[in-house]
Amino acid sequence: MDFASLSSNLLYIAFILYLVATLFFGGAIRVKGSLTIINRWAKIGFIITIVGFITQVGYFITRWIAAGHAPVSNLFEFIAFFGMVLVGAFIIIYSMYKVSILGLFTLPVASLIIAYGSMFPRDISPLIPALQSDWLYIHVTTAALGEAILAISFVAGLIYLIKVTDQTKAGKKTFWLEFVLFCLISVMGFVFATTSFNLLDYEAKFSWLDKDGQRVEETFHMPALVGPHKGELKTEGQFNPMLDVPAIINAKKLNTLVWSLISGFFLYGAVRLILRKRLGAALKPLMNNVKPELLDEIGYRSVTIGFPVFTLGALIFAMIWAQVAWTRFWGWDPKEVWALITWLFYAAFLHLRLSKGWHGERSAWLAVVGFAIIMFNLVAVNLVIAGLHSYA
């Protein structure tokens, strides 16, 4: 049996099921009248979500069999796992609180994450010696689980802010809320841009000398708006970079990020033209029956659960693995630094919540900023900044 192909098919099925479940959760919110009808829509959406989650677990198992090791060793595998545990965290939180609007926002975010990860190379390759350790699986899976639970606080916080923000007035709050929604659309832009250039079979080869004086060649699959430092374009007739970046930055991945933002800008503009209003204002009517106090509690509970899990995975288990792999507990690698920043931020979140009384809107904004830090760690640090932990 071809377990690699089976795993890909199972992941695709899970992705589709999450999208279908989103429609049912949307129906649970839009239908008015009988609570039985509303509960029926939500119940079907929840069942489909569970089926999708089981299907994605099947992807994880079959990918593991095909690879011979836990599938968390490259960017595609890690992001797919992150999307899976995010849905798992949602299933647990929804079982506790039965808030349908949470499914309407969480499942699209998980789907975007899976689609984002699927744009990266999906080839199965053997582990390098430094990764051949059980501590890799313990560290990465626990850290991803902690981040996924913390991501639920972001979803609850985002819904809270859409609910309470006055969309009739332009100001800092509406601007930053709209910026968060734009960033989500930029993920769609990344998928759109990557898929488009892949269909066109775009390639541009560059050659340059690395910091050790060795000749390096790499193929860009998007027109190089930014290119490697003193890079030489080897493919005739292709786009010359507008800007060279320092060697510490991965030019290819930064170029992908730039294209994602450009595509996101055009997608966002198209949506604004269709809706003729801010996205926050368009989403606000969906929040009519949402209780802000309940969302605030969900966000707080998600942090209280996710923070200790993240502490174990991203700090304690990570330091043990670092000692095993590199004979030191801490080395100020960019990924290590940003993991520490993330931990300090959520520690401050709990301190401000418990000691200073930062509830409601303040707490929601902290949850959104915290998730932004997590995503910066996932996207920018993994892709753009070179380091020992960089999947790039």
C-alpha positions as CSV (number, residue, x, y, z in Angstrom):
1,M,0.0,0.0,0.0
2,D,1.2,3.5,-0.9
3,F,0.9,5.1,2.5
4,A,2.3,8.5,1.3
5,S,-0.5,8.9,-1.3
6,L,-3.1,7.7,1.3
7,S,-1.9,10.2,3.8
8,S,-2.2,13.1,1.2
9,N,-5.7,12.0,0.3
10,L,-6.8,11.8,4.0
11,L,-5.4,15.3,4.6
12,Y,-7.3,16.6,1.6
13,I,-10.5,15.0,2.8
14,A,-10.1,16.4,6.3
15,F,-9.6,19.9,4.8
16,I,-12.9,19.5,2.8
17,L,-14.7,18.3,5.9
18,Y,-13.6,21.3,7.9
19,L,-14.9,23.6,5.3
20,V,-18.3,21.8,5.2
21,A,-18.5,21.9,9.0
22,T,-17.9,25.6,8.8
23,L,-21.0,26.0,6.7
24,F,-23.1,24.1,9.3
25,F,-21.8,26.2,12.1
26,G,-22.7,29.2,10.1
27,G,-26.2,27.8,9.6
28,A,-26.5,27.3,13.4
29,I,-25.9,31.1,13.8
30,R,-28.0,32.4,10.9
31,V,-31.1,30.3,11.6
32,K,-33.6,32.0,13.8
33,G,-36.5,30.6,15.8
34,S,-36.4,27.2,17.3
35,L,-33.4,26.4,19.4
36,T,-33.8,22.8,18.3
37,I,-33.1,23.8,14.7
38,I,-30.1,25.8,15.7
39,N,-28.7,23.0,17.8
40,R,-29.3,20.5,15.0
41,W,-27.2,22.5,12.6
42,A,-24.4,22.9,15.2
43,K,-24.6,19.2,16.1
44,I,-24.1,18.2,12.5
45,G,-21.2,20.6,12.1
46,F,-19.6,19.2,15.3
47,I,-20.0,15.6,14.1
48,I,-18.4,16.5,10.7
49,T,-15.6,18.3,12.5
50,I,-14.9,15.1,14.6
51,V,-15.0,13.0,11.4
52,G,-12.5,15.5,9.8
53,F,-10.3,15.3,12.9
54,I,-10.3,11.5,12.8
55,T,-9.4,11.6,9.1
56,Q,-6.5,14.0,9.8
57,V,-5.3,11.7,12.6
58,G,-5.4,9.0,9.9
59,Y,-3.2,11.2,7.7
60,F,-0.8,11.6,10.6
61,I,-0.5,7.8,11.2
62,T,-0.2,6.9,7.5
63,R,2.4,9.6,7.0
64,W,4.3,8.3,10.0
65,I,4.3,4.8,8.5
66,A,5.5,6.1,5.2
67,A,8.2,8.2,6.6
68,G,9.4,5.9,9.4
69,H,9.4,8.7,11.9
70,A,6.9,11.2,13.4
71,P,5.8,13.6,10.6
72,V,6.9,16.8,12.2
73,S,10.3,17.2,10.7
74,N,9.7,19.8,8.0
75,L,7.5,22.8,7.6
76,F,4.6,21.1,5.8
77,E,4.4,18.3,8.4
78,F,4.7,20.7,11.4
79,I,2.0,23.1,10.0
80,A,-0.3,20.1,9.2
81,F,0.1,18.8,12.7
82,F,-0.5,22.3,14.1
83,G,-3.8,22.5,12.2
84,M,-4.8,19.1,13.5
85,V,-4.2,19.8,17.2
86,L,-5.9,23.2,16.7
87,V,-9.1,21.3,15.6
88,G,-8.6,18.9,18.5
89,A,-8.4,21.8,20.9
90,F,-11.5,23.3,19.4
91,I,-13.4,20.0,19.8
92,I,-12.5,20.0,23.5
93,I,-13.4,23.6,24.1
94,Y,-16.7,23.3,22.1
95,S,-17.6,20.2,24.1
96,M,-17.3,22.4,27.2
97,Y,-19.1,25.6,26.1
98,K,-21.2,24.7,23.0
99,V,-20.6,28.1,21.3
100,S,-21.3,27.7,17.6
101,I,-19.6,31.0,16.6
102,L,-16.3,29.5,17.8
103,G,-16.6,26.8,15.1
104,L,-17.4,29.4,12.4
105,F,-14.1,31.1,13.1
106,T,-11.8,28.3,14.3
107,L,-12.4,25.9,11.4
108,P,-11.6,28.4,8.7
109,V,-8.4,29.4,10.6
110,A,-7.4,25.7,10.8
111,S,-8.3,25.2,7.1
112,L,-6.1,28.2,6.2
113,I,-3.2,26.8,8.2
114,I,-3.5,23.4,6.5
115,A,-3.7,25.1,3.0
116,Y,-0.7,27.3,3.9
117,G,1.4,24.3,5.0
118,S,0.4,22.3,1.8
119,M,2.1,24.9,-0.3
120,F,5.5,23.8,1.0
121,P,7.4,20.7,-0.3
122,R,5.7,17.6,0.9
123,D,8.4,15.1,0.0
124,I,9.3,12.5,2.6
125,S,13.0,12.6,3.4
126,P,15.2,10.9,6.0
127,L,16.0,12.7,9.2
128,I,19.4,14.4,9.6
129,P,21.4,13.0,12.6
130,A,20.6,16.0,14.8
131,L,16.8,15.3,14.5
132,Q,17.1,11.5,15.2
133,S,15.9,11.8,18.7
134,D,12.7,10.9,20.6
135,W,13.0,14.4,22.2
136,L,12.3,15.9,18.8
137,Y,8.8,14.4,18.8
138,I,8.2,15.2,22.4
139,H,9.3,18.8,22.1
140,V,7.7,19.6,18.7
141,T,4.3,17.9,19.4
142,T,4.0,19.4,22.9
143,A,4.9,22.9,21.7
144,A,2.5,22.7,18.8
145,L,-0.3,21.5,21.1
146,G,0.3,24.4,23.5
147,E,0.3,26.9,20.6
148,A,-2.9,25.3,19.3
149,I,-4.7,25.7,22.6
150,L,-3.4,29.3,22.9
151,A,-4.8,29.9,19.4
152,I,-8.3,29.2,20.7
153,S,-7.9,32.3,22.9
154,F,-7.1,34.3,19.8
155,V,-10.3,33.1,18.1
156,A,-12.4,33.9,21.2
157,G,-10.6,37.3,21.5
158,L,-11.2,38.1,17.8
159,I,-14.9,37.3,18.0
160,Y,-15.1,39.4,21.2
161,L,-13.5,42.4,19.6
162,I,-15.7,42.2,16.5
163,K,-18.7,42.0,18.9
164,V,-17.8,45.0,21.1
165,T,-16.0,47.3,18.6
166,D,-18.1,50.2,17.3
167,Q,-17.8,49.8,13.5
168,T,-19.6,53.1,12.8
169,K,-16.5,55.1,13.9
170,A,-13.1,55.0,12.3
171,G,-10.3,54.8,14.9
172,K,-7.3,52.9,16.2
173,K,-9.5,50.0,17.4
174,T,-11.2,49.5,14.0
175,F,-7.9,49.9,12.2
176,W,-6.1,47.2,14.1
177,L,-9.0,44.9,14.1
178,E,-9.2,45.3,10.3
179,F,-5.5,44.7,10.1
180,V,-5.8,41.4,11.9
181,L,-8.5,40.3,9.4
182,F,-6.3,41.5,6.5
183,C,-3.5,39.2,7.8
184,L,-5.9,36.3,7.7
185,I,-6.7,37.1,4.1
186,S,-3.0,37.3,3.3
187,V,-2.8,33.6,4.1
188,M,-5.3,33.1,1.4
189,G,-3.2,35.3,-0.8
190,F,-0.2,33.1,-0.1
191,V,-2.1,30.0,-1.2
192,F,-3.4,31.8,-4.3
193,A,0.0,33.2,-5.4
194,T,1.8,29.9,-4.8
195,T,-0.8,27.9,-6.6
196,S,-0.9,30.3,-9.6
197,F,2.9,30.3,-10.1
198,N,3.1,26.5,-9.7
199,L,0.5,26.1,-12.4
200,L,2.6,28.3,-14.6
201,D,5.7,26.2,-13.8
202,Y,7.6,29.4,-13.0
203,E,11.3,28.9,-12.2
204,A,14.3,31.3,-11.8
205,K,17.6,29.9,-10.7
206,F,20.1,32.1,-8.7
207,S,23.7,31.5,-7.8
208,W,25.7,33.2,-5.1
209,L,28.5,32.7,-2.6
210,D,27.5,32.0,1.0
211,K,29.3,33.3,4.1
212,D,31.8,30.4,3.9
213,G,32.6,31.2,0.3
214,Q,30.8,28.2,-1.1
215,R,28.8,28.5,-4.3
216,V,25.1,28.1,-3.7
217,E,22.3,27.6,-6.2
218,E,18.6,27.8,-5.5
219,T,15.4,27.9,-7.6
220,F,12.8,30.5,-7.1
221,H,9.2,29.5,-8.0
222,M,7.9,33.1,-7.8
223,P,9.3,36.2,-9.6
224,A,12.1,37.5,-7.3
225,L,11.0,40.8,-6.0
226,V,13.8,40.3,-3.4
227,G,16.9,38.2,-4.2
228,P,19.9,36.7,-2.5
229,H,22.9,39.0,-1.6
230,K,25.0,39.5,-4.7
231,G,23.0,36.7,-6.4
232,E,23.4,36.0,-10.1
233,L,20.3,35.2,-12.1
234,K,21.0,32.0,-14.2
235,T,17.7,31.7,-16.0
236,E,17.4,34.0,-19.0
237,G,14.4,36.1,-19.5
238,Q,13.2,36.0,-15.9
239,F,12.6,38.8,-13.5
240,N,15.7,40.5,-11.9
241,P,15.3,41.2,-8.1
242,M,14.4,44.7,-7.1
243,L,16.3,44.3,-3.8
244,D,19.1,42.1,-2.5
245,V,18.8,41.1,1.2
246,P,21.6,40.3,3.7
247,A,22.9,36.7,4.0
248,I,21.2,36.3,7.4
249,I,17.8,36.4,5.6
250,N,16.5,33.7,3.4
251,A,15.7,35.6,0.2
252,K,13.5,32.9,-1.3
253,K,11.2,32.7,1.7
254,L,11.1,36.4,2.2
255,N,10.2,36.8,-1.5
256,T,7.3,34.3,-0.9
257,L,6.2,36.4,2.1
258,V,6.2,39.6,0.0
259,W,4.1,37.9,-2.7
260,S,1.7,36.7,0.0
261,L,1.2,40.3,1.3
262,I,0.7,41.6,-2.2
263,S,-1.8,38.9,-3.1
264,G,-3.5,39.5,0.3
265,F,-3.8,43.2,-0.4
266,F,-5.6,42.6,-3.8
267,L,-7.9,39.9,-2.3
268,Y,-8.7,42.2,0.6
269,G,-9.4,45.1,-1.8
270,A,-11.7,42.8,-3.9
271,V,-13.7,41.8,-0.7
272,R,-14.0,45.4,0.4
273,L,-15.3,46.4,-3.1
274,I,-17.9,43.6,-2.9
275,L,-19.0,44.2,0.7
276,R,-18.6,48.0,0.5
277,K,-17.7,48.0,4.2
278,R,-15.0,47.0,6.5
279,L,-14.7,43.2,7.1
280,G,-15.3,43.8,10.8
281,A,-18.5,45.6,10.1
282,A,-19.7,42.8,7.7
283,L,-19.0,40.2,10.4
284,K,-20.5,42.1,13.3
285,P,-24.2,41.0,12.6
286,L,-23.1,37.4,13.1
287,M,-22.4,38.2,16.8
288,N,-25.9,39.3,17.8
289,N,-26.5,36.3,20.0
290,V,-23.0,36.1,21.4
291,K,-22.3,36.7,25.1
292,P,-19.0,38.7,25.5
293,E,-18.6,37.4,29.0
294,L,-18.6,33.8,27.8
295,L,-16.0,34.6,25.1
296,D,-13.9,36.3,27.7
297,E,-14.0,33.2,29.9
298,I,-13.2,30.9,26.9
299,G,-10.2,33.0,26.0
300,Y,-8.9,33.0,29.6
301,R,-9.4,29.2,30.1
302,S,-7.6,28.5,26.8
303,V,-4.5,30.5,28.0
304,T,-4.6,28.8,31.5
305,I,-4.5,25.4,29.7
306,G,-2.3,26.2,26.8
307,F,0.4,28.1,28.7
308,P,1.7,25.2,30.9
309,V,1.6,22.9,27.9
310,F,3.6,25.4,25.8
311,T,6.0,25.8,28.8
312,L,6.7,22.1,28.8
313,G,7.1,21.8,25.0
314,A,8.7,25.0,23.9
315,L,11.0,25.6,26.9
316,I,11.6,22.6,29.1
317,F,11.5,19.7,26.6
318,A,13.2,22.0,24.0
319,M,16.2,22.6,26.4
320,I,16.5,18.9,27.0
321,W,16.6,18.2,23.3
322,A,19.1,21.1,22.7
323,Q,21.4,19.5,25.3
324,V,21.1,16.1,23.6
325,A,21.6,17.5,20.0
326,W,24.0,20.4,20.5
327,T,25.4,19.8,24.0
328,R,24.0,23.1,25.4
329,F,20.6,24.0,26.9
330,W,20.4,27.5,25.4
331,G,22.2,29.1,22.5
332,W,20.2,32.3,21.7
333,D,19.1,30.9,18.3
334,P,16.3,33.1,16.8
335,K,13.7,30.4,17.4
336,E,14.8,29.9,21.0
337,V,14.6,33.7,21.5
338,W,11.1,34.0,20.1
339,A,9.9,31.0,22.0
340,L,11.1,32.8,25.2
341,I,9.4,36.0,24.0
342,T,6.1,34.1,23.5
343,W,6.4,32.5,26.9
344,L,7.1,35.9,28.6
345,F,4.1,37.5,26.8
346,Y,1.6,34.9,28.0
347,A,3.1,35.0,31.5
348,A,2.4,38.8,31.4
349,F,-1.1,38.0,30.0
350,L,-1.9,35.9,33.1
351,H,-0.2,38.4,35.4
352,L,-2.2,41.3,34.1
353,R,-5.4,39.3,34.1
354,L,-5.1,38.0,37.6
355,S,-3.3,40.9,39.4
356,K,-4.4,44.0,37.4
357,G,-7.9,43.0,36.4
358,W,-7.4,43.1,32.6
359,H,-10.6,41.4,31.6
360,G,-12.8,41.9,28.5
361,E,-11.5,44.0,25.7
362,R,-8.0,44.3,27.1
363,S,-7.7,40.6,27.5
364,A,-9.0,40.0,24.0
365,W,-6.4,42.3,22.5
366,L,-3.7,40.5,24.4
367,A,-4.9,37.2,23.0
368,V,-4.8,38.6,19.5
369,V,-1.3,40.0,20.0
370,G,-0.1,36.7,21.5
371,F,-1.3,34.7,18.5
372,A,0.5,37.3,16.2
373,I,3.7,36.5,18.1
374,I,3.1,32.7,17.6
375,M,2.5,33.2,13.9
376,F,5.6,35.4,13.6
377,N,7.6,32.6,15.2
378,L,6.0,30.1,12.8
379,V,6.3,32.2,9.6
380,A,9.1,34.8,9.8
381,V,11.5,33.0,12.1
382,N,11.1,29.6,10.3
383,L,11.2,31.0,6.8
384,V,13.1,34.3,6.7
385,I,15.7,34.3,9.6
386,A,18.4,31.7,9.2
387,G,19.1,29.6,12.3
388,L,19.5,26.1,13.7
389,H,15.7,25.7,14.0
390,S,14.8,27.1,10.6
391,Y,12.8,24.7,8.5
392,A,13.9,26.8,5.5
